[in-house]
Amino acid sequence: MALILEISLSFLVIGILILWFRQKNKNKDFYKNIPGPPPLPIFGNILEIGSTITFIDVMLNFAKKYGGILLLHGGPIRKTLLVSDYKFLECVLSSTKILNKTEDYNFFRPWLGTGLLTSDGPKWKKHRRILTPAFHFQILEQFIDVFESGGNTLIQKLEKEVGKKSVDIYPFVTLCTLDIICETAMGTKINAQENSDSEYVRSVKDMCRIIIERSFSFLQLFDLTYPLTKNYYVEKKALKVLHQHTNSVITKRRSELKNPATKKTQDDNFGPKTKKAFLDLILDAKVDGRSLTQEEIREEVDTFMFEGHDTTASAISFAIFCLANHPEVQAKVLEEQRQLFGSNKNPSPTYADLQSMKYLEQVIKETLRLYPSVPFYGRQTNEAVEFNGSIIPEGVTITIFAYAIHRDPKYFEDPEQFNPSRFEKIDGKLPYCFIPFSAGPRNCIGQKFAMLEMKSTLSKIVRKFELMPSTPQHKLQLAAEAVLKSANGVKISLKLRD
Ligand code: HEM
């Protein structure tokens, strides 16, 4: 018996060693000429990365030292190209062959399954096709009311902060964007701004935190050791709450749609004759001639919930911070609002009004250039691809470093300066140097939705408040979490406009 066990164990160890050796040497010839920081045995470069707060600076320094295509070793086996080179980005992002996501997205899967963000291959392609019409302008137009009412509650909350020397606006904005995405994605209200300590809101926050903590902690990185940590149990509880919530909304909605009598009893304005939530469009959709399963629908709704609130919260908060610290830009934004709405202090902007806020759009773009909500994102080749006369083989992991190209002086004069007007000159030119929403076939499906939501919320805030720097003046401490954040908050001060 002992002998059989010994032999089995030896085979297992040999098997693992062969796999490890193969993996370690995969694409060796391709990697050998790519510059990068020298790796340590076993650890590779991970010890140099530090925490979420040091991450961006370390990566930026690597890019400055080794160039726009460099090789990083994430431990003994994993390798990734860190890319901020324009030509390479163009090749990767425009390609219809480099569409798969990397292993890093595995941490999202317990929550999002294989929704649009995390799926690959034919499933991604089919779901992208059926979800694209959900972002048609006629659909987006009916969400303007939801943006309005979420923004109005935010204003009420911020009114209580007027006159304080320092207000961290990030928590206020996150609850607002969570309210908005919940109502637009599921057609139900969670009233996060009124009830920020609800189980659902807490579970969303827990999951957003855990996803990133897992990628920075050795114990949490591996499925085998993860159950030894507290986060494993917090995650289990959060997932139960989140999945149960989405599932019950789907079930309720499905039965309402089947039974016209109950449709009329709905308590919100997502009734059959009024607007449709993303969920309704997904329930109507067909893939290969069949409706989506409960699980497929849940994955897509949860993906919208995740992708659609933290990203916009980060962008809106950083934009408010930039406006507070650049009064001349804020004055131009206000002037644009006054030209549109005259003396009406409480307008309800239409879709066309939001579209016409061109300067505000430049402000948002400039904010996203300096503070891209998603500073890094990943792709993996699943077949060989040609680049510049050489071949990128199958199985290469690519990390797109949007933050770095956004601050490259080759493309942006005085890149550290907040200067929204630069977009008058560069808009549309060199599409792969401004990539906050990614680009090409796997770009952000929600970018038009996001732009409308950001314009609606920001314009409302600027019309209502004078935004000023906090006392003492706040210095952002950027942290590369799943979404870019400021580890020490986003602090400003507020004054009511006359
Ligand atoms: C400022 C706001 C936003 C920014 C900066 C942003 C940025 C991005 C980026 C960079 C990606 C590509 C990620 C990757 O390749 O891994 C992405 C994908 C995605 N975004 Fe957004 N996003 C924003 C808002 C939204 C909103 C509001 C929604 C939904 C309502 C949304 C839904 C999605 C989805 C579903 C994907 C996956 C698309 C696919 O793989 O086909 N995003 N977003």
Residues whose N, C-alpha, C, O or C-beta is under 5 A from the ligand:
A	BS01	HEM	L116 L117 R128 F304 E307 G308 T311 T312 A315 S373 V374 Y377 G378 I435 P436 F437 S438 R442 N443 C444 I445 G446 F449 A450
